[in-house]
Amino acid sequence: IPIVQSYKIKGKRKSLGIEIALKHLKNFNRKNTLYIKDINYVFVKNFEYYLREEKKLKGITIEKYFQIYKLIFKQIIIDKIIPYSSNPFLNYKLKKEKGRRAFLNEEEIKRLESLDLIKYSQEDITRDLFIFACYSGGIRVSDLLMLKKSNFDGTHISFTSSKTITQQHLKVPSKAIEIIKKYADKSKIYIFPLLVENGKDDSNELIDTQKRKIILMLNSNLKVIIKKASIDKIITFHCSRHTFATRALAKGIALEKVSKLLGHATVMQTLEYAKIVNKQVDNAMDLFN
């Protein structure tokens, strides 16, 4: 199918995504051959149930795979293999899940900070990076790994967000500065000693591959240290952004300022955190009933 080839041309990451998506489809079918005519509305509905209930995939992951399946059928229709009206994804809507923004509260952060970990071990570095992000504007992990010593002037960090391509200029709290100082002599280029310093351009494929592997490692380590801290929550590194946002709003920082610190394009993106904080206040007031 041409769409498959086009994904492969775009790079290994795109190719890997479509290969995994097709593997799920093959495992669900449990037959050597799957005919296009067999993929109808009922098939798709049962397939979604399989991914959600048997494979335990998250809604956002299922949505990503379904985008690939839709592209494949779009190409099939362009090639006039089936008519437009026979597209099983034409009127199919995935079950939407309400996003769950997990975050740590102040007491949980203190527990994480006080964990007795071997200095400079993977778990120790993971904890430090997560805490750093919780204090420093919820910097995305992809940006955190790329921070160079030249980005820090002693009080502020300046960098370009890899996701939004916007300039960020953040004053670094004292707790985060302590973490920076801890790793001062561990890398010649980067603030945190995780990326291999190969002298090549930061945007090359080797750096991207390194980052993906490191992020997987960080999330794996985070599960372990969260458990060691007796925190009963499902936490990924991205939750450091949720943690910063809810803490900032709870401390009285204006919504517009929190939005700017997070690098959000609009305040509307930040409103969800305000709802979380307001819900916490409502729950606290219920104690007076």
Phi, psi and omega per residue, in radians:
I1 nan 2.240 -3.096
P2 -0.948 -0.643 -3.111
I3 -1.083 -0.587 3.098
V4 -1.124 -0.788 3.133
Q5 -1.109 -0.675 -3.135
S6 -1.125 -0.616 3.084
Y7 -1.149 -0.703 -3.118
K8 -1.156 -0.611 3.134
I9 -1.137 -0.584 -3.078
K10 -1.250 -0.173 3.092
G11 2.280 2.880 -3.069
K12 -1.083 -0.646 -3.081
R13 -1.116 -0.793 3.113
K14 -1.135 -0.742 -3.134
S15 -1.067 -0.737 3.128
L16 -1.071 -0.689 -3.136
G17 -1.078 -0.777 -3.115
I18 -1.268 -0.589 3.119
E19 -1.144 -0.703 3.106
I20 -1.174 -0.719 3.128
A21 -1.060 -0.759 3.139
L22 -1.227 -0.539 3.096
K23 -1.140 -0.727 3.096
H24 -1.067 -0.723 -3.138
L25 -1.109 -0.730 3.134
K26 -1.143 -0.763 -3.140
N27 -1.127 -0.619 3.122
F28 -1.218 -0.702 -3.098
N29 -1.190 -0.618 3.117
R30 1.022 0.421 3.065
K31 -2.299 2.738 -3.138
N32 -1.200 -0.518 -3.092
T33 -2.158 2.343 3.056
L34 -2.170 2.029 -3.115
Y35 -1.541 2.532 -3.130
I36 -1.008 -0.677 -3.100
K37 -1.136 -0.347 -3.134
D38 -1.441 -0.234 -3.128
I39 -1.594 1.639 3.135
N40 -2.066 -2.998 -3.076
Y41 -1.011 -0.786 -3.125
V42 -1.127 -0.735 3.114
F43 -1.011 -0.819 -3.108
V44 -1.117 -0.719 -3.141
K45 -1.105 -0.768 3.115
N46 -1.181 -0.592 3.129
F47 -1.160 -0.727 3.097
E48 -1.076 -0.750 3.118
Y49 -1.045 -0.735 3.123
Y50 -1.056 -0.825 -3.127
L51 -1.135 -0.667 -3.053
R52 -1.404 -0.756 -3.014
E53 -1.663 -0.670 -3.117
E54 -1.560 -0.782 -3.130
K55 -1.505 -0.206 3.096
K56 1.012 0.654 3.106
L57 -1.411 2.581 3.113
K58 -1.320 2.735 -3.116
G59 -0.973 -0.714 -3.107
I60 -1.163 -0.572 3.108
T61 -1.250 -0.753 3.108
I62 -1.074 -0.725 3.129
E63 -1.070 -0.685 3.129
K64 -1.096 -0.777 3.128
Y65 -1.166 -0.684 -3.134
F66 -1.137 -0.524 3.071
Q67 -1.099 -0.661 3.103
I68 -1.164 -0.792 3.134
Y69 -1.068 -0.686 3.129
K70 -1.123 -0.689 3.112
L71 -1.125 -0.678 3.122
I72 -1.089 -0.808 -3.132
F73 -1.209 -0.515 3.068
K74 -1.081 -0.741 3.123
Q75 -1.190 -0.673 3.115
I76 -1.047 -0.703 3.129
I77 -1.214 -0.713 3.098
I78 -1.038 -0.671 3.126
D79 -1.398 0.089 3.079
K80 1.033 0.557 3.074
I81 -1.343 -0.660 3.033
I82 -2.355 2.734 3.096
P83 -1.307 2.777 -3.124
Y84 -0.957 -0.695 -3.085
S85 -1.166 -0.277 -3.115
S86 -1.612 0.055 3.129
N87 -1.167 2.000 -3.087
P88 -1.181 -0.275 -3.124
F89 -1.694 0.021 -3.046
L90 -0.981 -0.888 -3.116
N91 -2.018 0.319 -3.100
Y92 -1.563 2.276 3.117
K93 -2.095 2.242 3.110
L94 -1.210 2.568 3.050
K95 -1.161 2.137 -3.096
K96 -1.503 2.348 3.079
E97 -1.832 2.412 3.084
K98 -1.235 2.176 -3.102
G99 -1.028 2.360 3.127
R100 -1.914 1.953 -3.087
R101 -1.672 1.552 3.138
A102 -1.265 2.506 3.137
F103 -2.702 2.860 3.092
L104 -1.737 2.503 3.040
N105 -1.574 3.111 -3.048
E106 -1.038 -0.735 -3.092
E107 -1.172 -0.648 3.129
E108 -1.214 -0.631 3.080
I109 -1.104 -0.733 3.112
K110 -1.079 -0.698 3.113
R111 -1.112 -0.702 3.123
L112 -1.158 -0.732 -3.136
E113 -1.136 -0.592 -3.047
S114 -1.525 -0.019 3.111
L115 -1.026 2.383 3.115
D116 -1.546 1.670 -3.116
L117 -1.996 2.668 3.118
I118 -1.141 2.177 -3.059
K119 -1.018 2.299 3.127
Y120 1.207 0.173 3.025
S121 -1.267 2.918 3.130
Q122 -1.017 -0.698 3.133
E123 -1.154 -0.686 -3.140
D124 -1.145 -0.777 3.128
I125 -1.132 -0.729 3.111
T126 -1.050 -0.818 3.118
R127 -1.039 -0.766 -3.114
D128 -1.118 -0.755 3.137
L129 -1.133 -0.723 -3.139
F130 -1.128 -0.819 3.120
I131 -1.090 -0.721 3.119
F132 -0.978 -0.816 -3.133
A133 -1.150 -0.629 3.124
C134 -1.097 -0.522 -3.137
Y135 -1.632 -0.501 -2.968
S136 -1.908 1.106 3.009
G137 1.235 0.213 -3.141
G138 1.083 0.708 -3.119
I139 -0.959 2.280 3.122
R140 -1.045 2.538 -3.068
V141 -1.075 -0.597 3.118
S142 -1.104 -0.601 3.090
D143 -1.377 -0.623 -3.121
L144 -1.045 -0.758 -3.127
L145 -1.139 -0.501 -3.073
M146 -1.561 -0.110 -3.114
L147 -1.069 2.234 3.132
K148 -1.862 2.820 3.116
K149 -1.041 -0.539 3.126
S150 -1.215 -0.270 3.095
N151 -1.405 -0.213 -3.062
F152 -1.990 2.156 -3.105
D153 -1.775 0.178 -3.121
G154 1.881 -0.447 3.128
T155 -2.308 -0.563 -3.065
H156 -2.200 2.645 3.006
I157 -1.953 2.281 3.101
S158 -2.127 2.260 -3.131
F159 -2.781 2.934 3.072
T160 -1.848 2.157 -3.139
S161 -1.108 2.225 -3.119
S162 -1.221 -0.405 -3.098
K163 -1.524 -0.831 -3.057
T164 -1.745 -0.141 -3.107
I165 0.944 0.701 3.085
T166 -1.975 2.658 3.119
Q167 -1.409 2.305 3.104
Q168 -2.065 2.381 3.116
H169 -2.384 1.786 -2.994
L170 -2.058 2.358 2.995
K171 -1.362 2.296 -3.036
V172 -1.616 2.127 3.106
P173 -1.096 2.765 -3.065
S174 -1.013 -0.660 3.137
K175 -1.062 -0.719 -3.129
A176 -1.260 -0.578 3.103
I177 -1.133 -0.650 3.083
E178 -1.030 -0.696 -3.138
I179 -1.182 -0.716 3.102
I180 -1.037 -0.793 -3.124
K181 -1.105 -0.576 -3.129
K182 -1.050 -0.572 -3.083
Y183 -1.867 0.279 -3.040
A184 -0.978 -0.661 -3.077
D185 -1.827 0.278 -3.091
K186 -1.671 -0.192 -3.141
S187 -2.642 2.500 3.120
K188 -1.430 -0.535 -3.043
I189 -1.892 -0.926 -3.001
Y190 -1.589 2.667 3.097
I191 -1.166 -0.687 3.133
F192 -1.987 2.344 -2.988
P193 -1.468 1.163 -3.115
L194 -2.085 -0.739 3.100
L195 -1.343 2.465 3.089
V196 -1.286 2.264 -3.121
E197 -1.490 1.664 -3.083
N198 -1.841 0.015 3.094
G199 1.334 0.005 -3.140
K200 -1.562 2.974 -3.113
D201 -1.091 2.427 -3.069
D202 -1.113 -0.389 -3.040
S203 -1.572 -0.012 -3.064
N204 -1.273 2.923 -3.032
E205 -1.127 -0.551 3.135
L206 -1.096 -0.758 3.106
I207 -1.111 -0.762 3.141
D208 -1.074 -0.719 3.113
T209 -1.114 -0.756 3.093
Q210 -1.018 -0.827 -3.091
K211 -1.055 -0.755 -3.135
R212 -1.067 -0.752 3.132
K213 -1.155 -0.713 -3.123
I214 -1.157 -0.723 -3.137
I215 -1.114 -0.691 3.062
L216 -1.066 -0.748 3.128
M217 -1.115 -0.763 -3.129
L218 -1.082 -0.777 -3.137
N219 -1.159 -0.623 3.084
S220 -1.141 -0.805 3.115
N221 -1.124 -0.632 -3.102
L222 -1.103 -0.665 3.096
K223 -1.019 -0.699 -3.105
V224 -1.197 -0.845 -3.064
I225 -1.275 -0.511 3.059
I226 -1.107 -0.726 3.101
K227 -1.151 -0.726 3.120
K228 -1.076 -0.543 3.138
A229 -1.475 0.110 3.132
S230 0.995 0.728 3.093
I231 -1.819 2.046 -3.057
D232 -1.632 1.194 3.124
K233 -2.506 2.652 3.037
I234 -1.554 1.866 -3.038
I235 -2.072 2.256 2.982
T236 -1.962 3.000 -3.099
F237 -1.079 -0.558 -3.132
H238 -1.091 -0.371 3.137
C239 -1.150 -0.254 3.068
S240 -1.116 -0.571 3.074
R241 -1.166 -0.766 3.109
H242 -1.096 -0.692 -3.128
T243 -1.117 -0.816 3.119
F244 -1.057 -0.815 -3.065
A245 -1.066 -0.840 -3.119
T246 -1.175 -0.642 3.106
R247 -1.150 -0.770 -3.105
A248 -1.084 -0.788 -3.140
L249 -1.180 -0.673 3.121
A250 -1.138 -0.502 3.128
K251 -1.461 0.003 3.042
G252 1.670 0.123 3.095
I253 -1.234 2.337 -3.074
A254 -1.047 2.556 -3.098
L255 -0.961 -0.736 -3.113
E256 -1.098 -0.661 -3.128
K257 -1.256 -0.687 3.098
V258 -1.105 -0.718 3.116
S259 -1.033 -0.742 3.135
K260 -1.177 -0.715 -3.140
L261 -1.112 -0.633 3.131
L262 -1.350 -0.244 -3.117
G263 1.353 0.435 3.121
H264 -1.275 2.538 -3.139
A265 -1.230 -0.623 3.124
T266 -2.390 2.788 3.113
V267 -1.151 -0.463 -3.130
M268 -1.003 -0.583 3.129
Q269 -1.154 -0.433 -3.068
T270 -1.621 -0.247 -3.062
L271 -1.037 -0.574 -3.111
E272 -1.045 -0.624 3.121
Y273 -1.196 -0.633 3.107
A274 -1.117 -0.648 3.108
K275 -1.117 -0.680 3.128
I276 -1.096 -0.812 -3.130
V277 -1.127 -0.744 3.120
N278 -1.093 -0.641 3.106
K279 -1.124 -0.686 3.104
Q280 -1.098 -0.699 3.131
V281 -1.152 -0.739 3.117
D282 -1.051 -0.742 3.131
N283 -1.106 -0.654 3.121
A284 -1.148 -0.695 -3.132
M285 -1.213 -0.417 3.105
D286 -1.115 -0.355 3.126
L287 -1.137 -0.342 -3.123
F288 -1.480 -0.133 -3.136
N289 -1.286 nan nan
